[in-house]
Amino acid sequence: MLSNKSQYILSKIGIPLFRDANKPHVNDETRIFFFQKDNILTLHANSVDDYSEKEMKLLEAIIESIHGPNSSPTMGSLFASNTQPIEIHQFSEGEKLKAIIIFSSLIESCIKINAISSPSLEEMLSDKSLKKTLWQKLKSLHTI
């Protein structure tokens, strides 16, 4: 049995502790969580419901920095695998997205979308220099 701390760390990096016995993972599926606000889509290894208050504030600041039109946020999750990658139409029905940001290197291989790769929110809170790298990537979107 893993300690609570070990279980917490594994859940934060997206490693599931248990798999549903009724649904075998033949293709080794990965669950990808999404959060979309305005015309900004963010992809995560964990649900945004599990984020700390600081992580949510950072996510909101990142989205607000790009200045999309105001709309209510949507969120959910999809399953993907290396043999069945996720495509943009699975997240957004004809809606024109200004930016797609992936906050986990664990899910990048399951996504066939032109997106901005970013360290996790937790990593950026720990190492401020990682934020600067992301801001540089987002800078070009301010003029769009």
N, C-alpha and C positions, 0 to 999 in steps of 0.2 A: 504494500500500500504506500502510495506517495504521500509526502507531507503536504499540508495545506499550501505552504510556500511554493513547493515544486509544482503542484497542480495549478496555482495561480500563474506562475511563470510560463508553463506550457500553454495555458489558455491564452495568454497575452501574445505569444508568438504564433498562435494559430494551430497548435498541435492538439487534435482531439484526444481526450482520454478514453472515450468509449465510442464504439461504432454500433449502429443499429444492426442486430443480428438478422432481422427480417429483410434488410436491404444491403446485400453484399456489395462491396465497393470493388467491382471487377476492374473498372478503369481507373481505380485510385482517384476518385473524384475529390475535388477541392471545393470547399464552400467559400464563395466570395460575397462579401457584404458590400452593399452600396448605399451611399447617402447622396442625394441630389437636392441641391437648393439653387434656385434661380436656374441658370443654364450651365452650372458647374456640377460635374459628376465626380464623386470621389469613391474609390474602391479600397476595401480594407480586408484584412484577414480576420478581424473581429467585428462584432456588432458595435455600432456607435453607442448603443445603450450601455455597453460595458466600459466606456471611456470615463476617465476621471473628469472633474470639473475643469481642470487646467487643460487637459487634452481637448475637451469640447470648445473651450474658449479659443485655443490655437486653431482648431479646425474652422470655427466661425470667422476668425480673423483672416485666415487664408482665403476663404470664399469671398468675404467682403472686400478684400484687396483687389479682386478682379472686377468687381462691380457689375454684377449681372442684374437683370430686371428682378424686382421683388416678387417672390412667389413662395408658397409654403413648401417646406422640405418634404421629400419622400425618401423612404428607405426600405430595404429588404435584403434578400439574399438569393443567389443562384448557385447551382452546382456546375462545375466545369472540370474538364480533364485535359490531359495533353492530346488525346485523340479527338476530343470534342470541345475546342476552345470557345470562349464566349465572344460574341460579336456585338457591336454597338446597338443594333436594333433590339437586342434583348433587354436593354436598359431604357431606351428612349424611343418612343414611337414618333418618328418624324420630327421630333423637336431638335432644333439646331443648338448643339452644345458648344459653348465657348471654350471649355477646357475639361479634360479628363485627367485626374491625378490619382496615381496608384500609391498607396501608403504602405506597401508591403512587398518585399522582394520575393516572398514565398508564393505569391499568386501571379507574378508577372508571366510565367511560362504558360499559364492557362488563358491568357487574354490576347486576342488578336486585334488590338485596337491601338491606334496611334495615341499614346498618352505620355504624360509627364511622370517620370519615376521619382519617388520621394522616399526618404527614410520615414520610419513610423513616427507618429506624433510623440510617442514616449521618448524615442531617440532624440528628436529635435528639442524636447524640453530638457534633456540631460546635457546635450552638446549644442550650444547656441550657434556654433559655426555651421551646423547642418541647415539651420533656418536660412542663413545667408545664401547658401547654394540654391535652395528652393526659390527664394525671392528673386534671384537672378534669372531662373528659368521662367518665372511668372511675369517678370518685368515687361516682356514683349506683349503680353496679353492686355496690359493697361491701355494700350492705344487702339485696341480693336473695338 
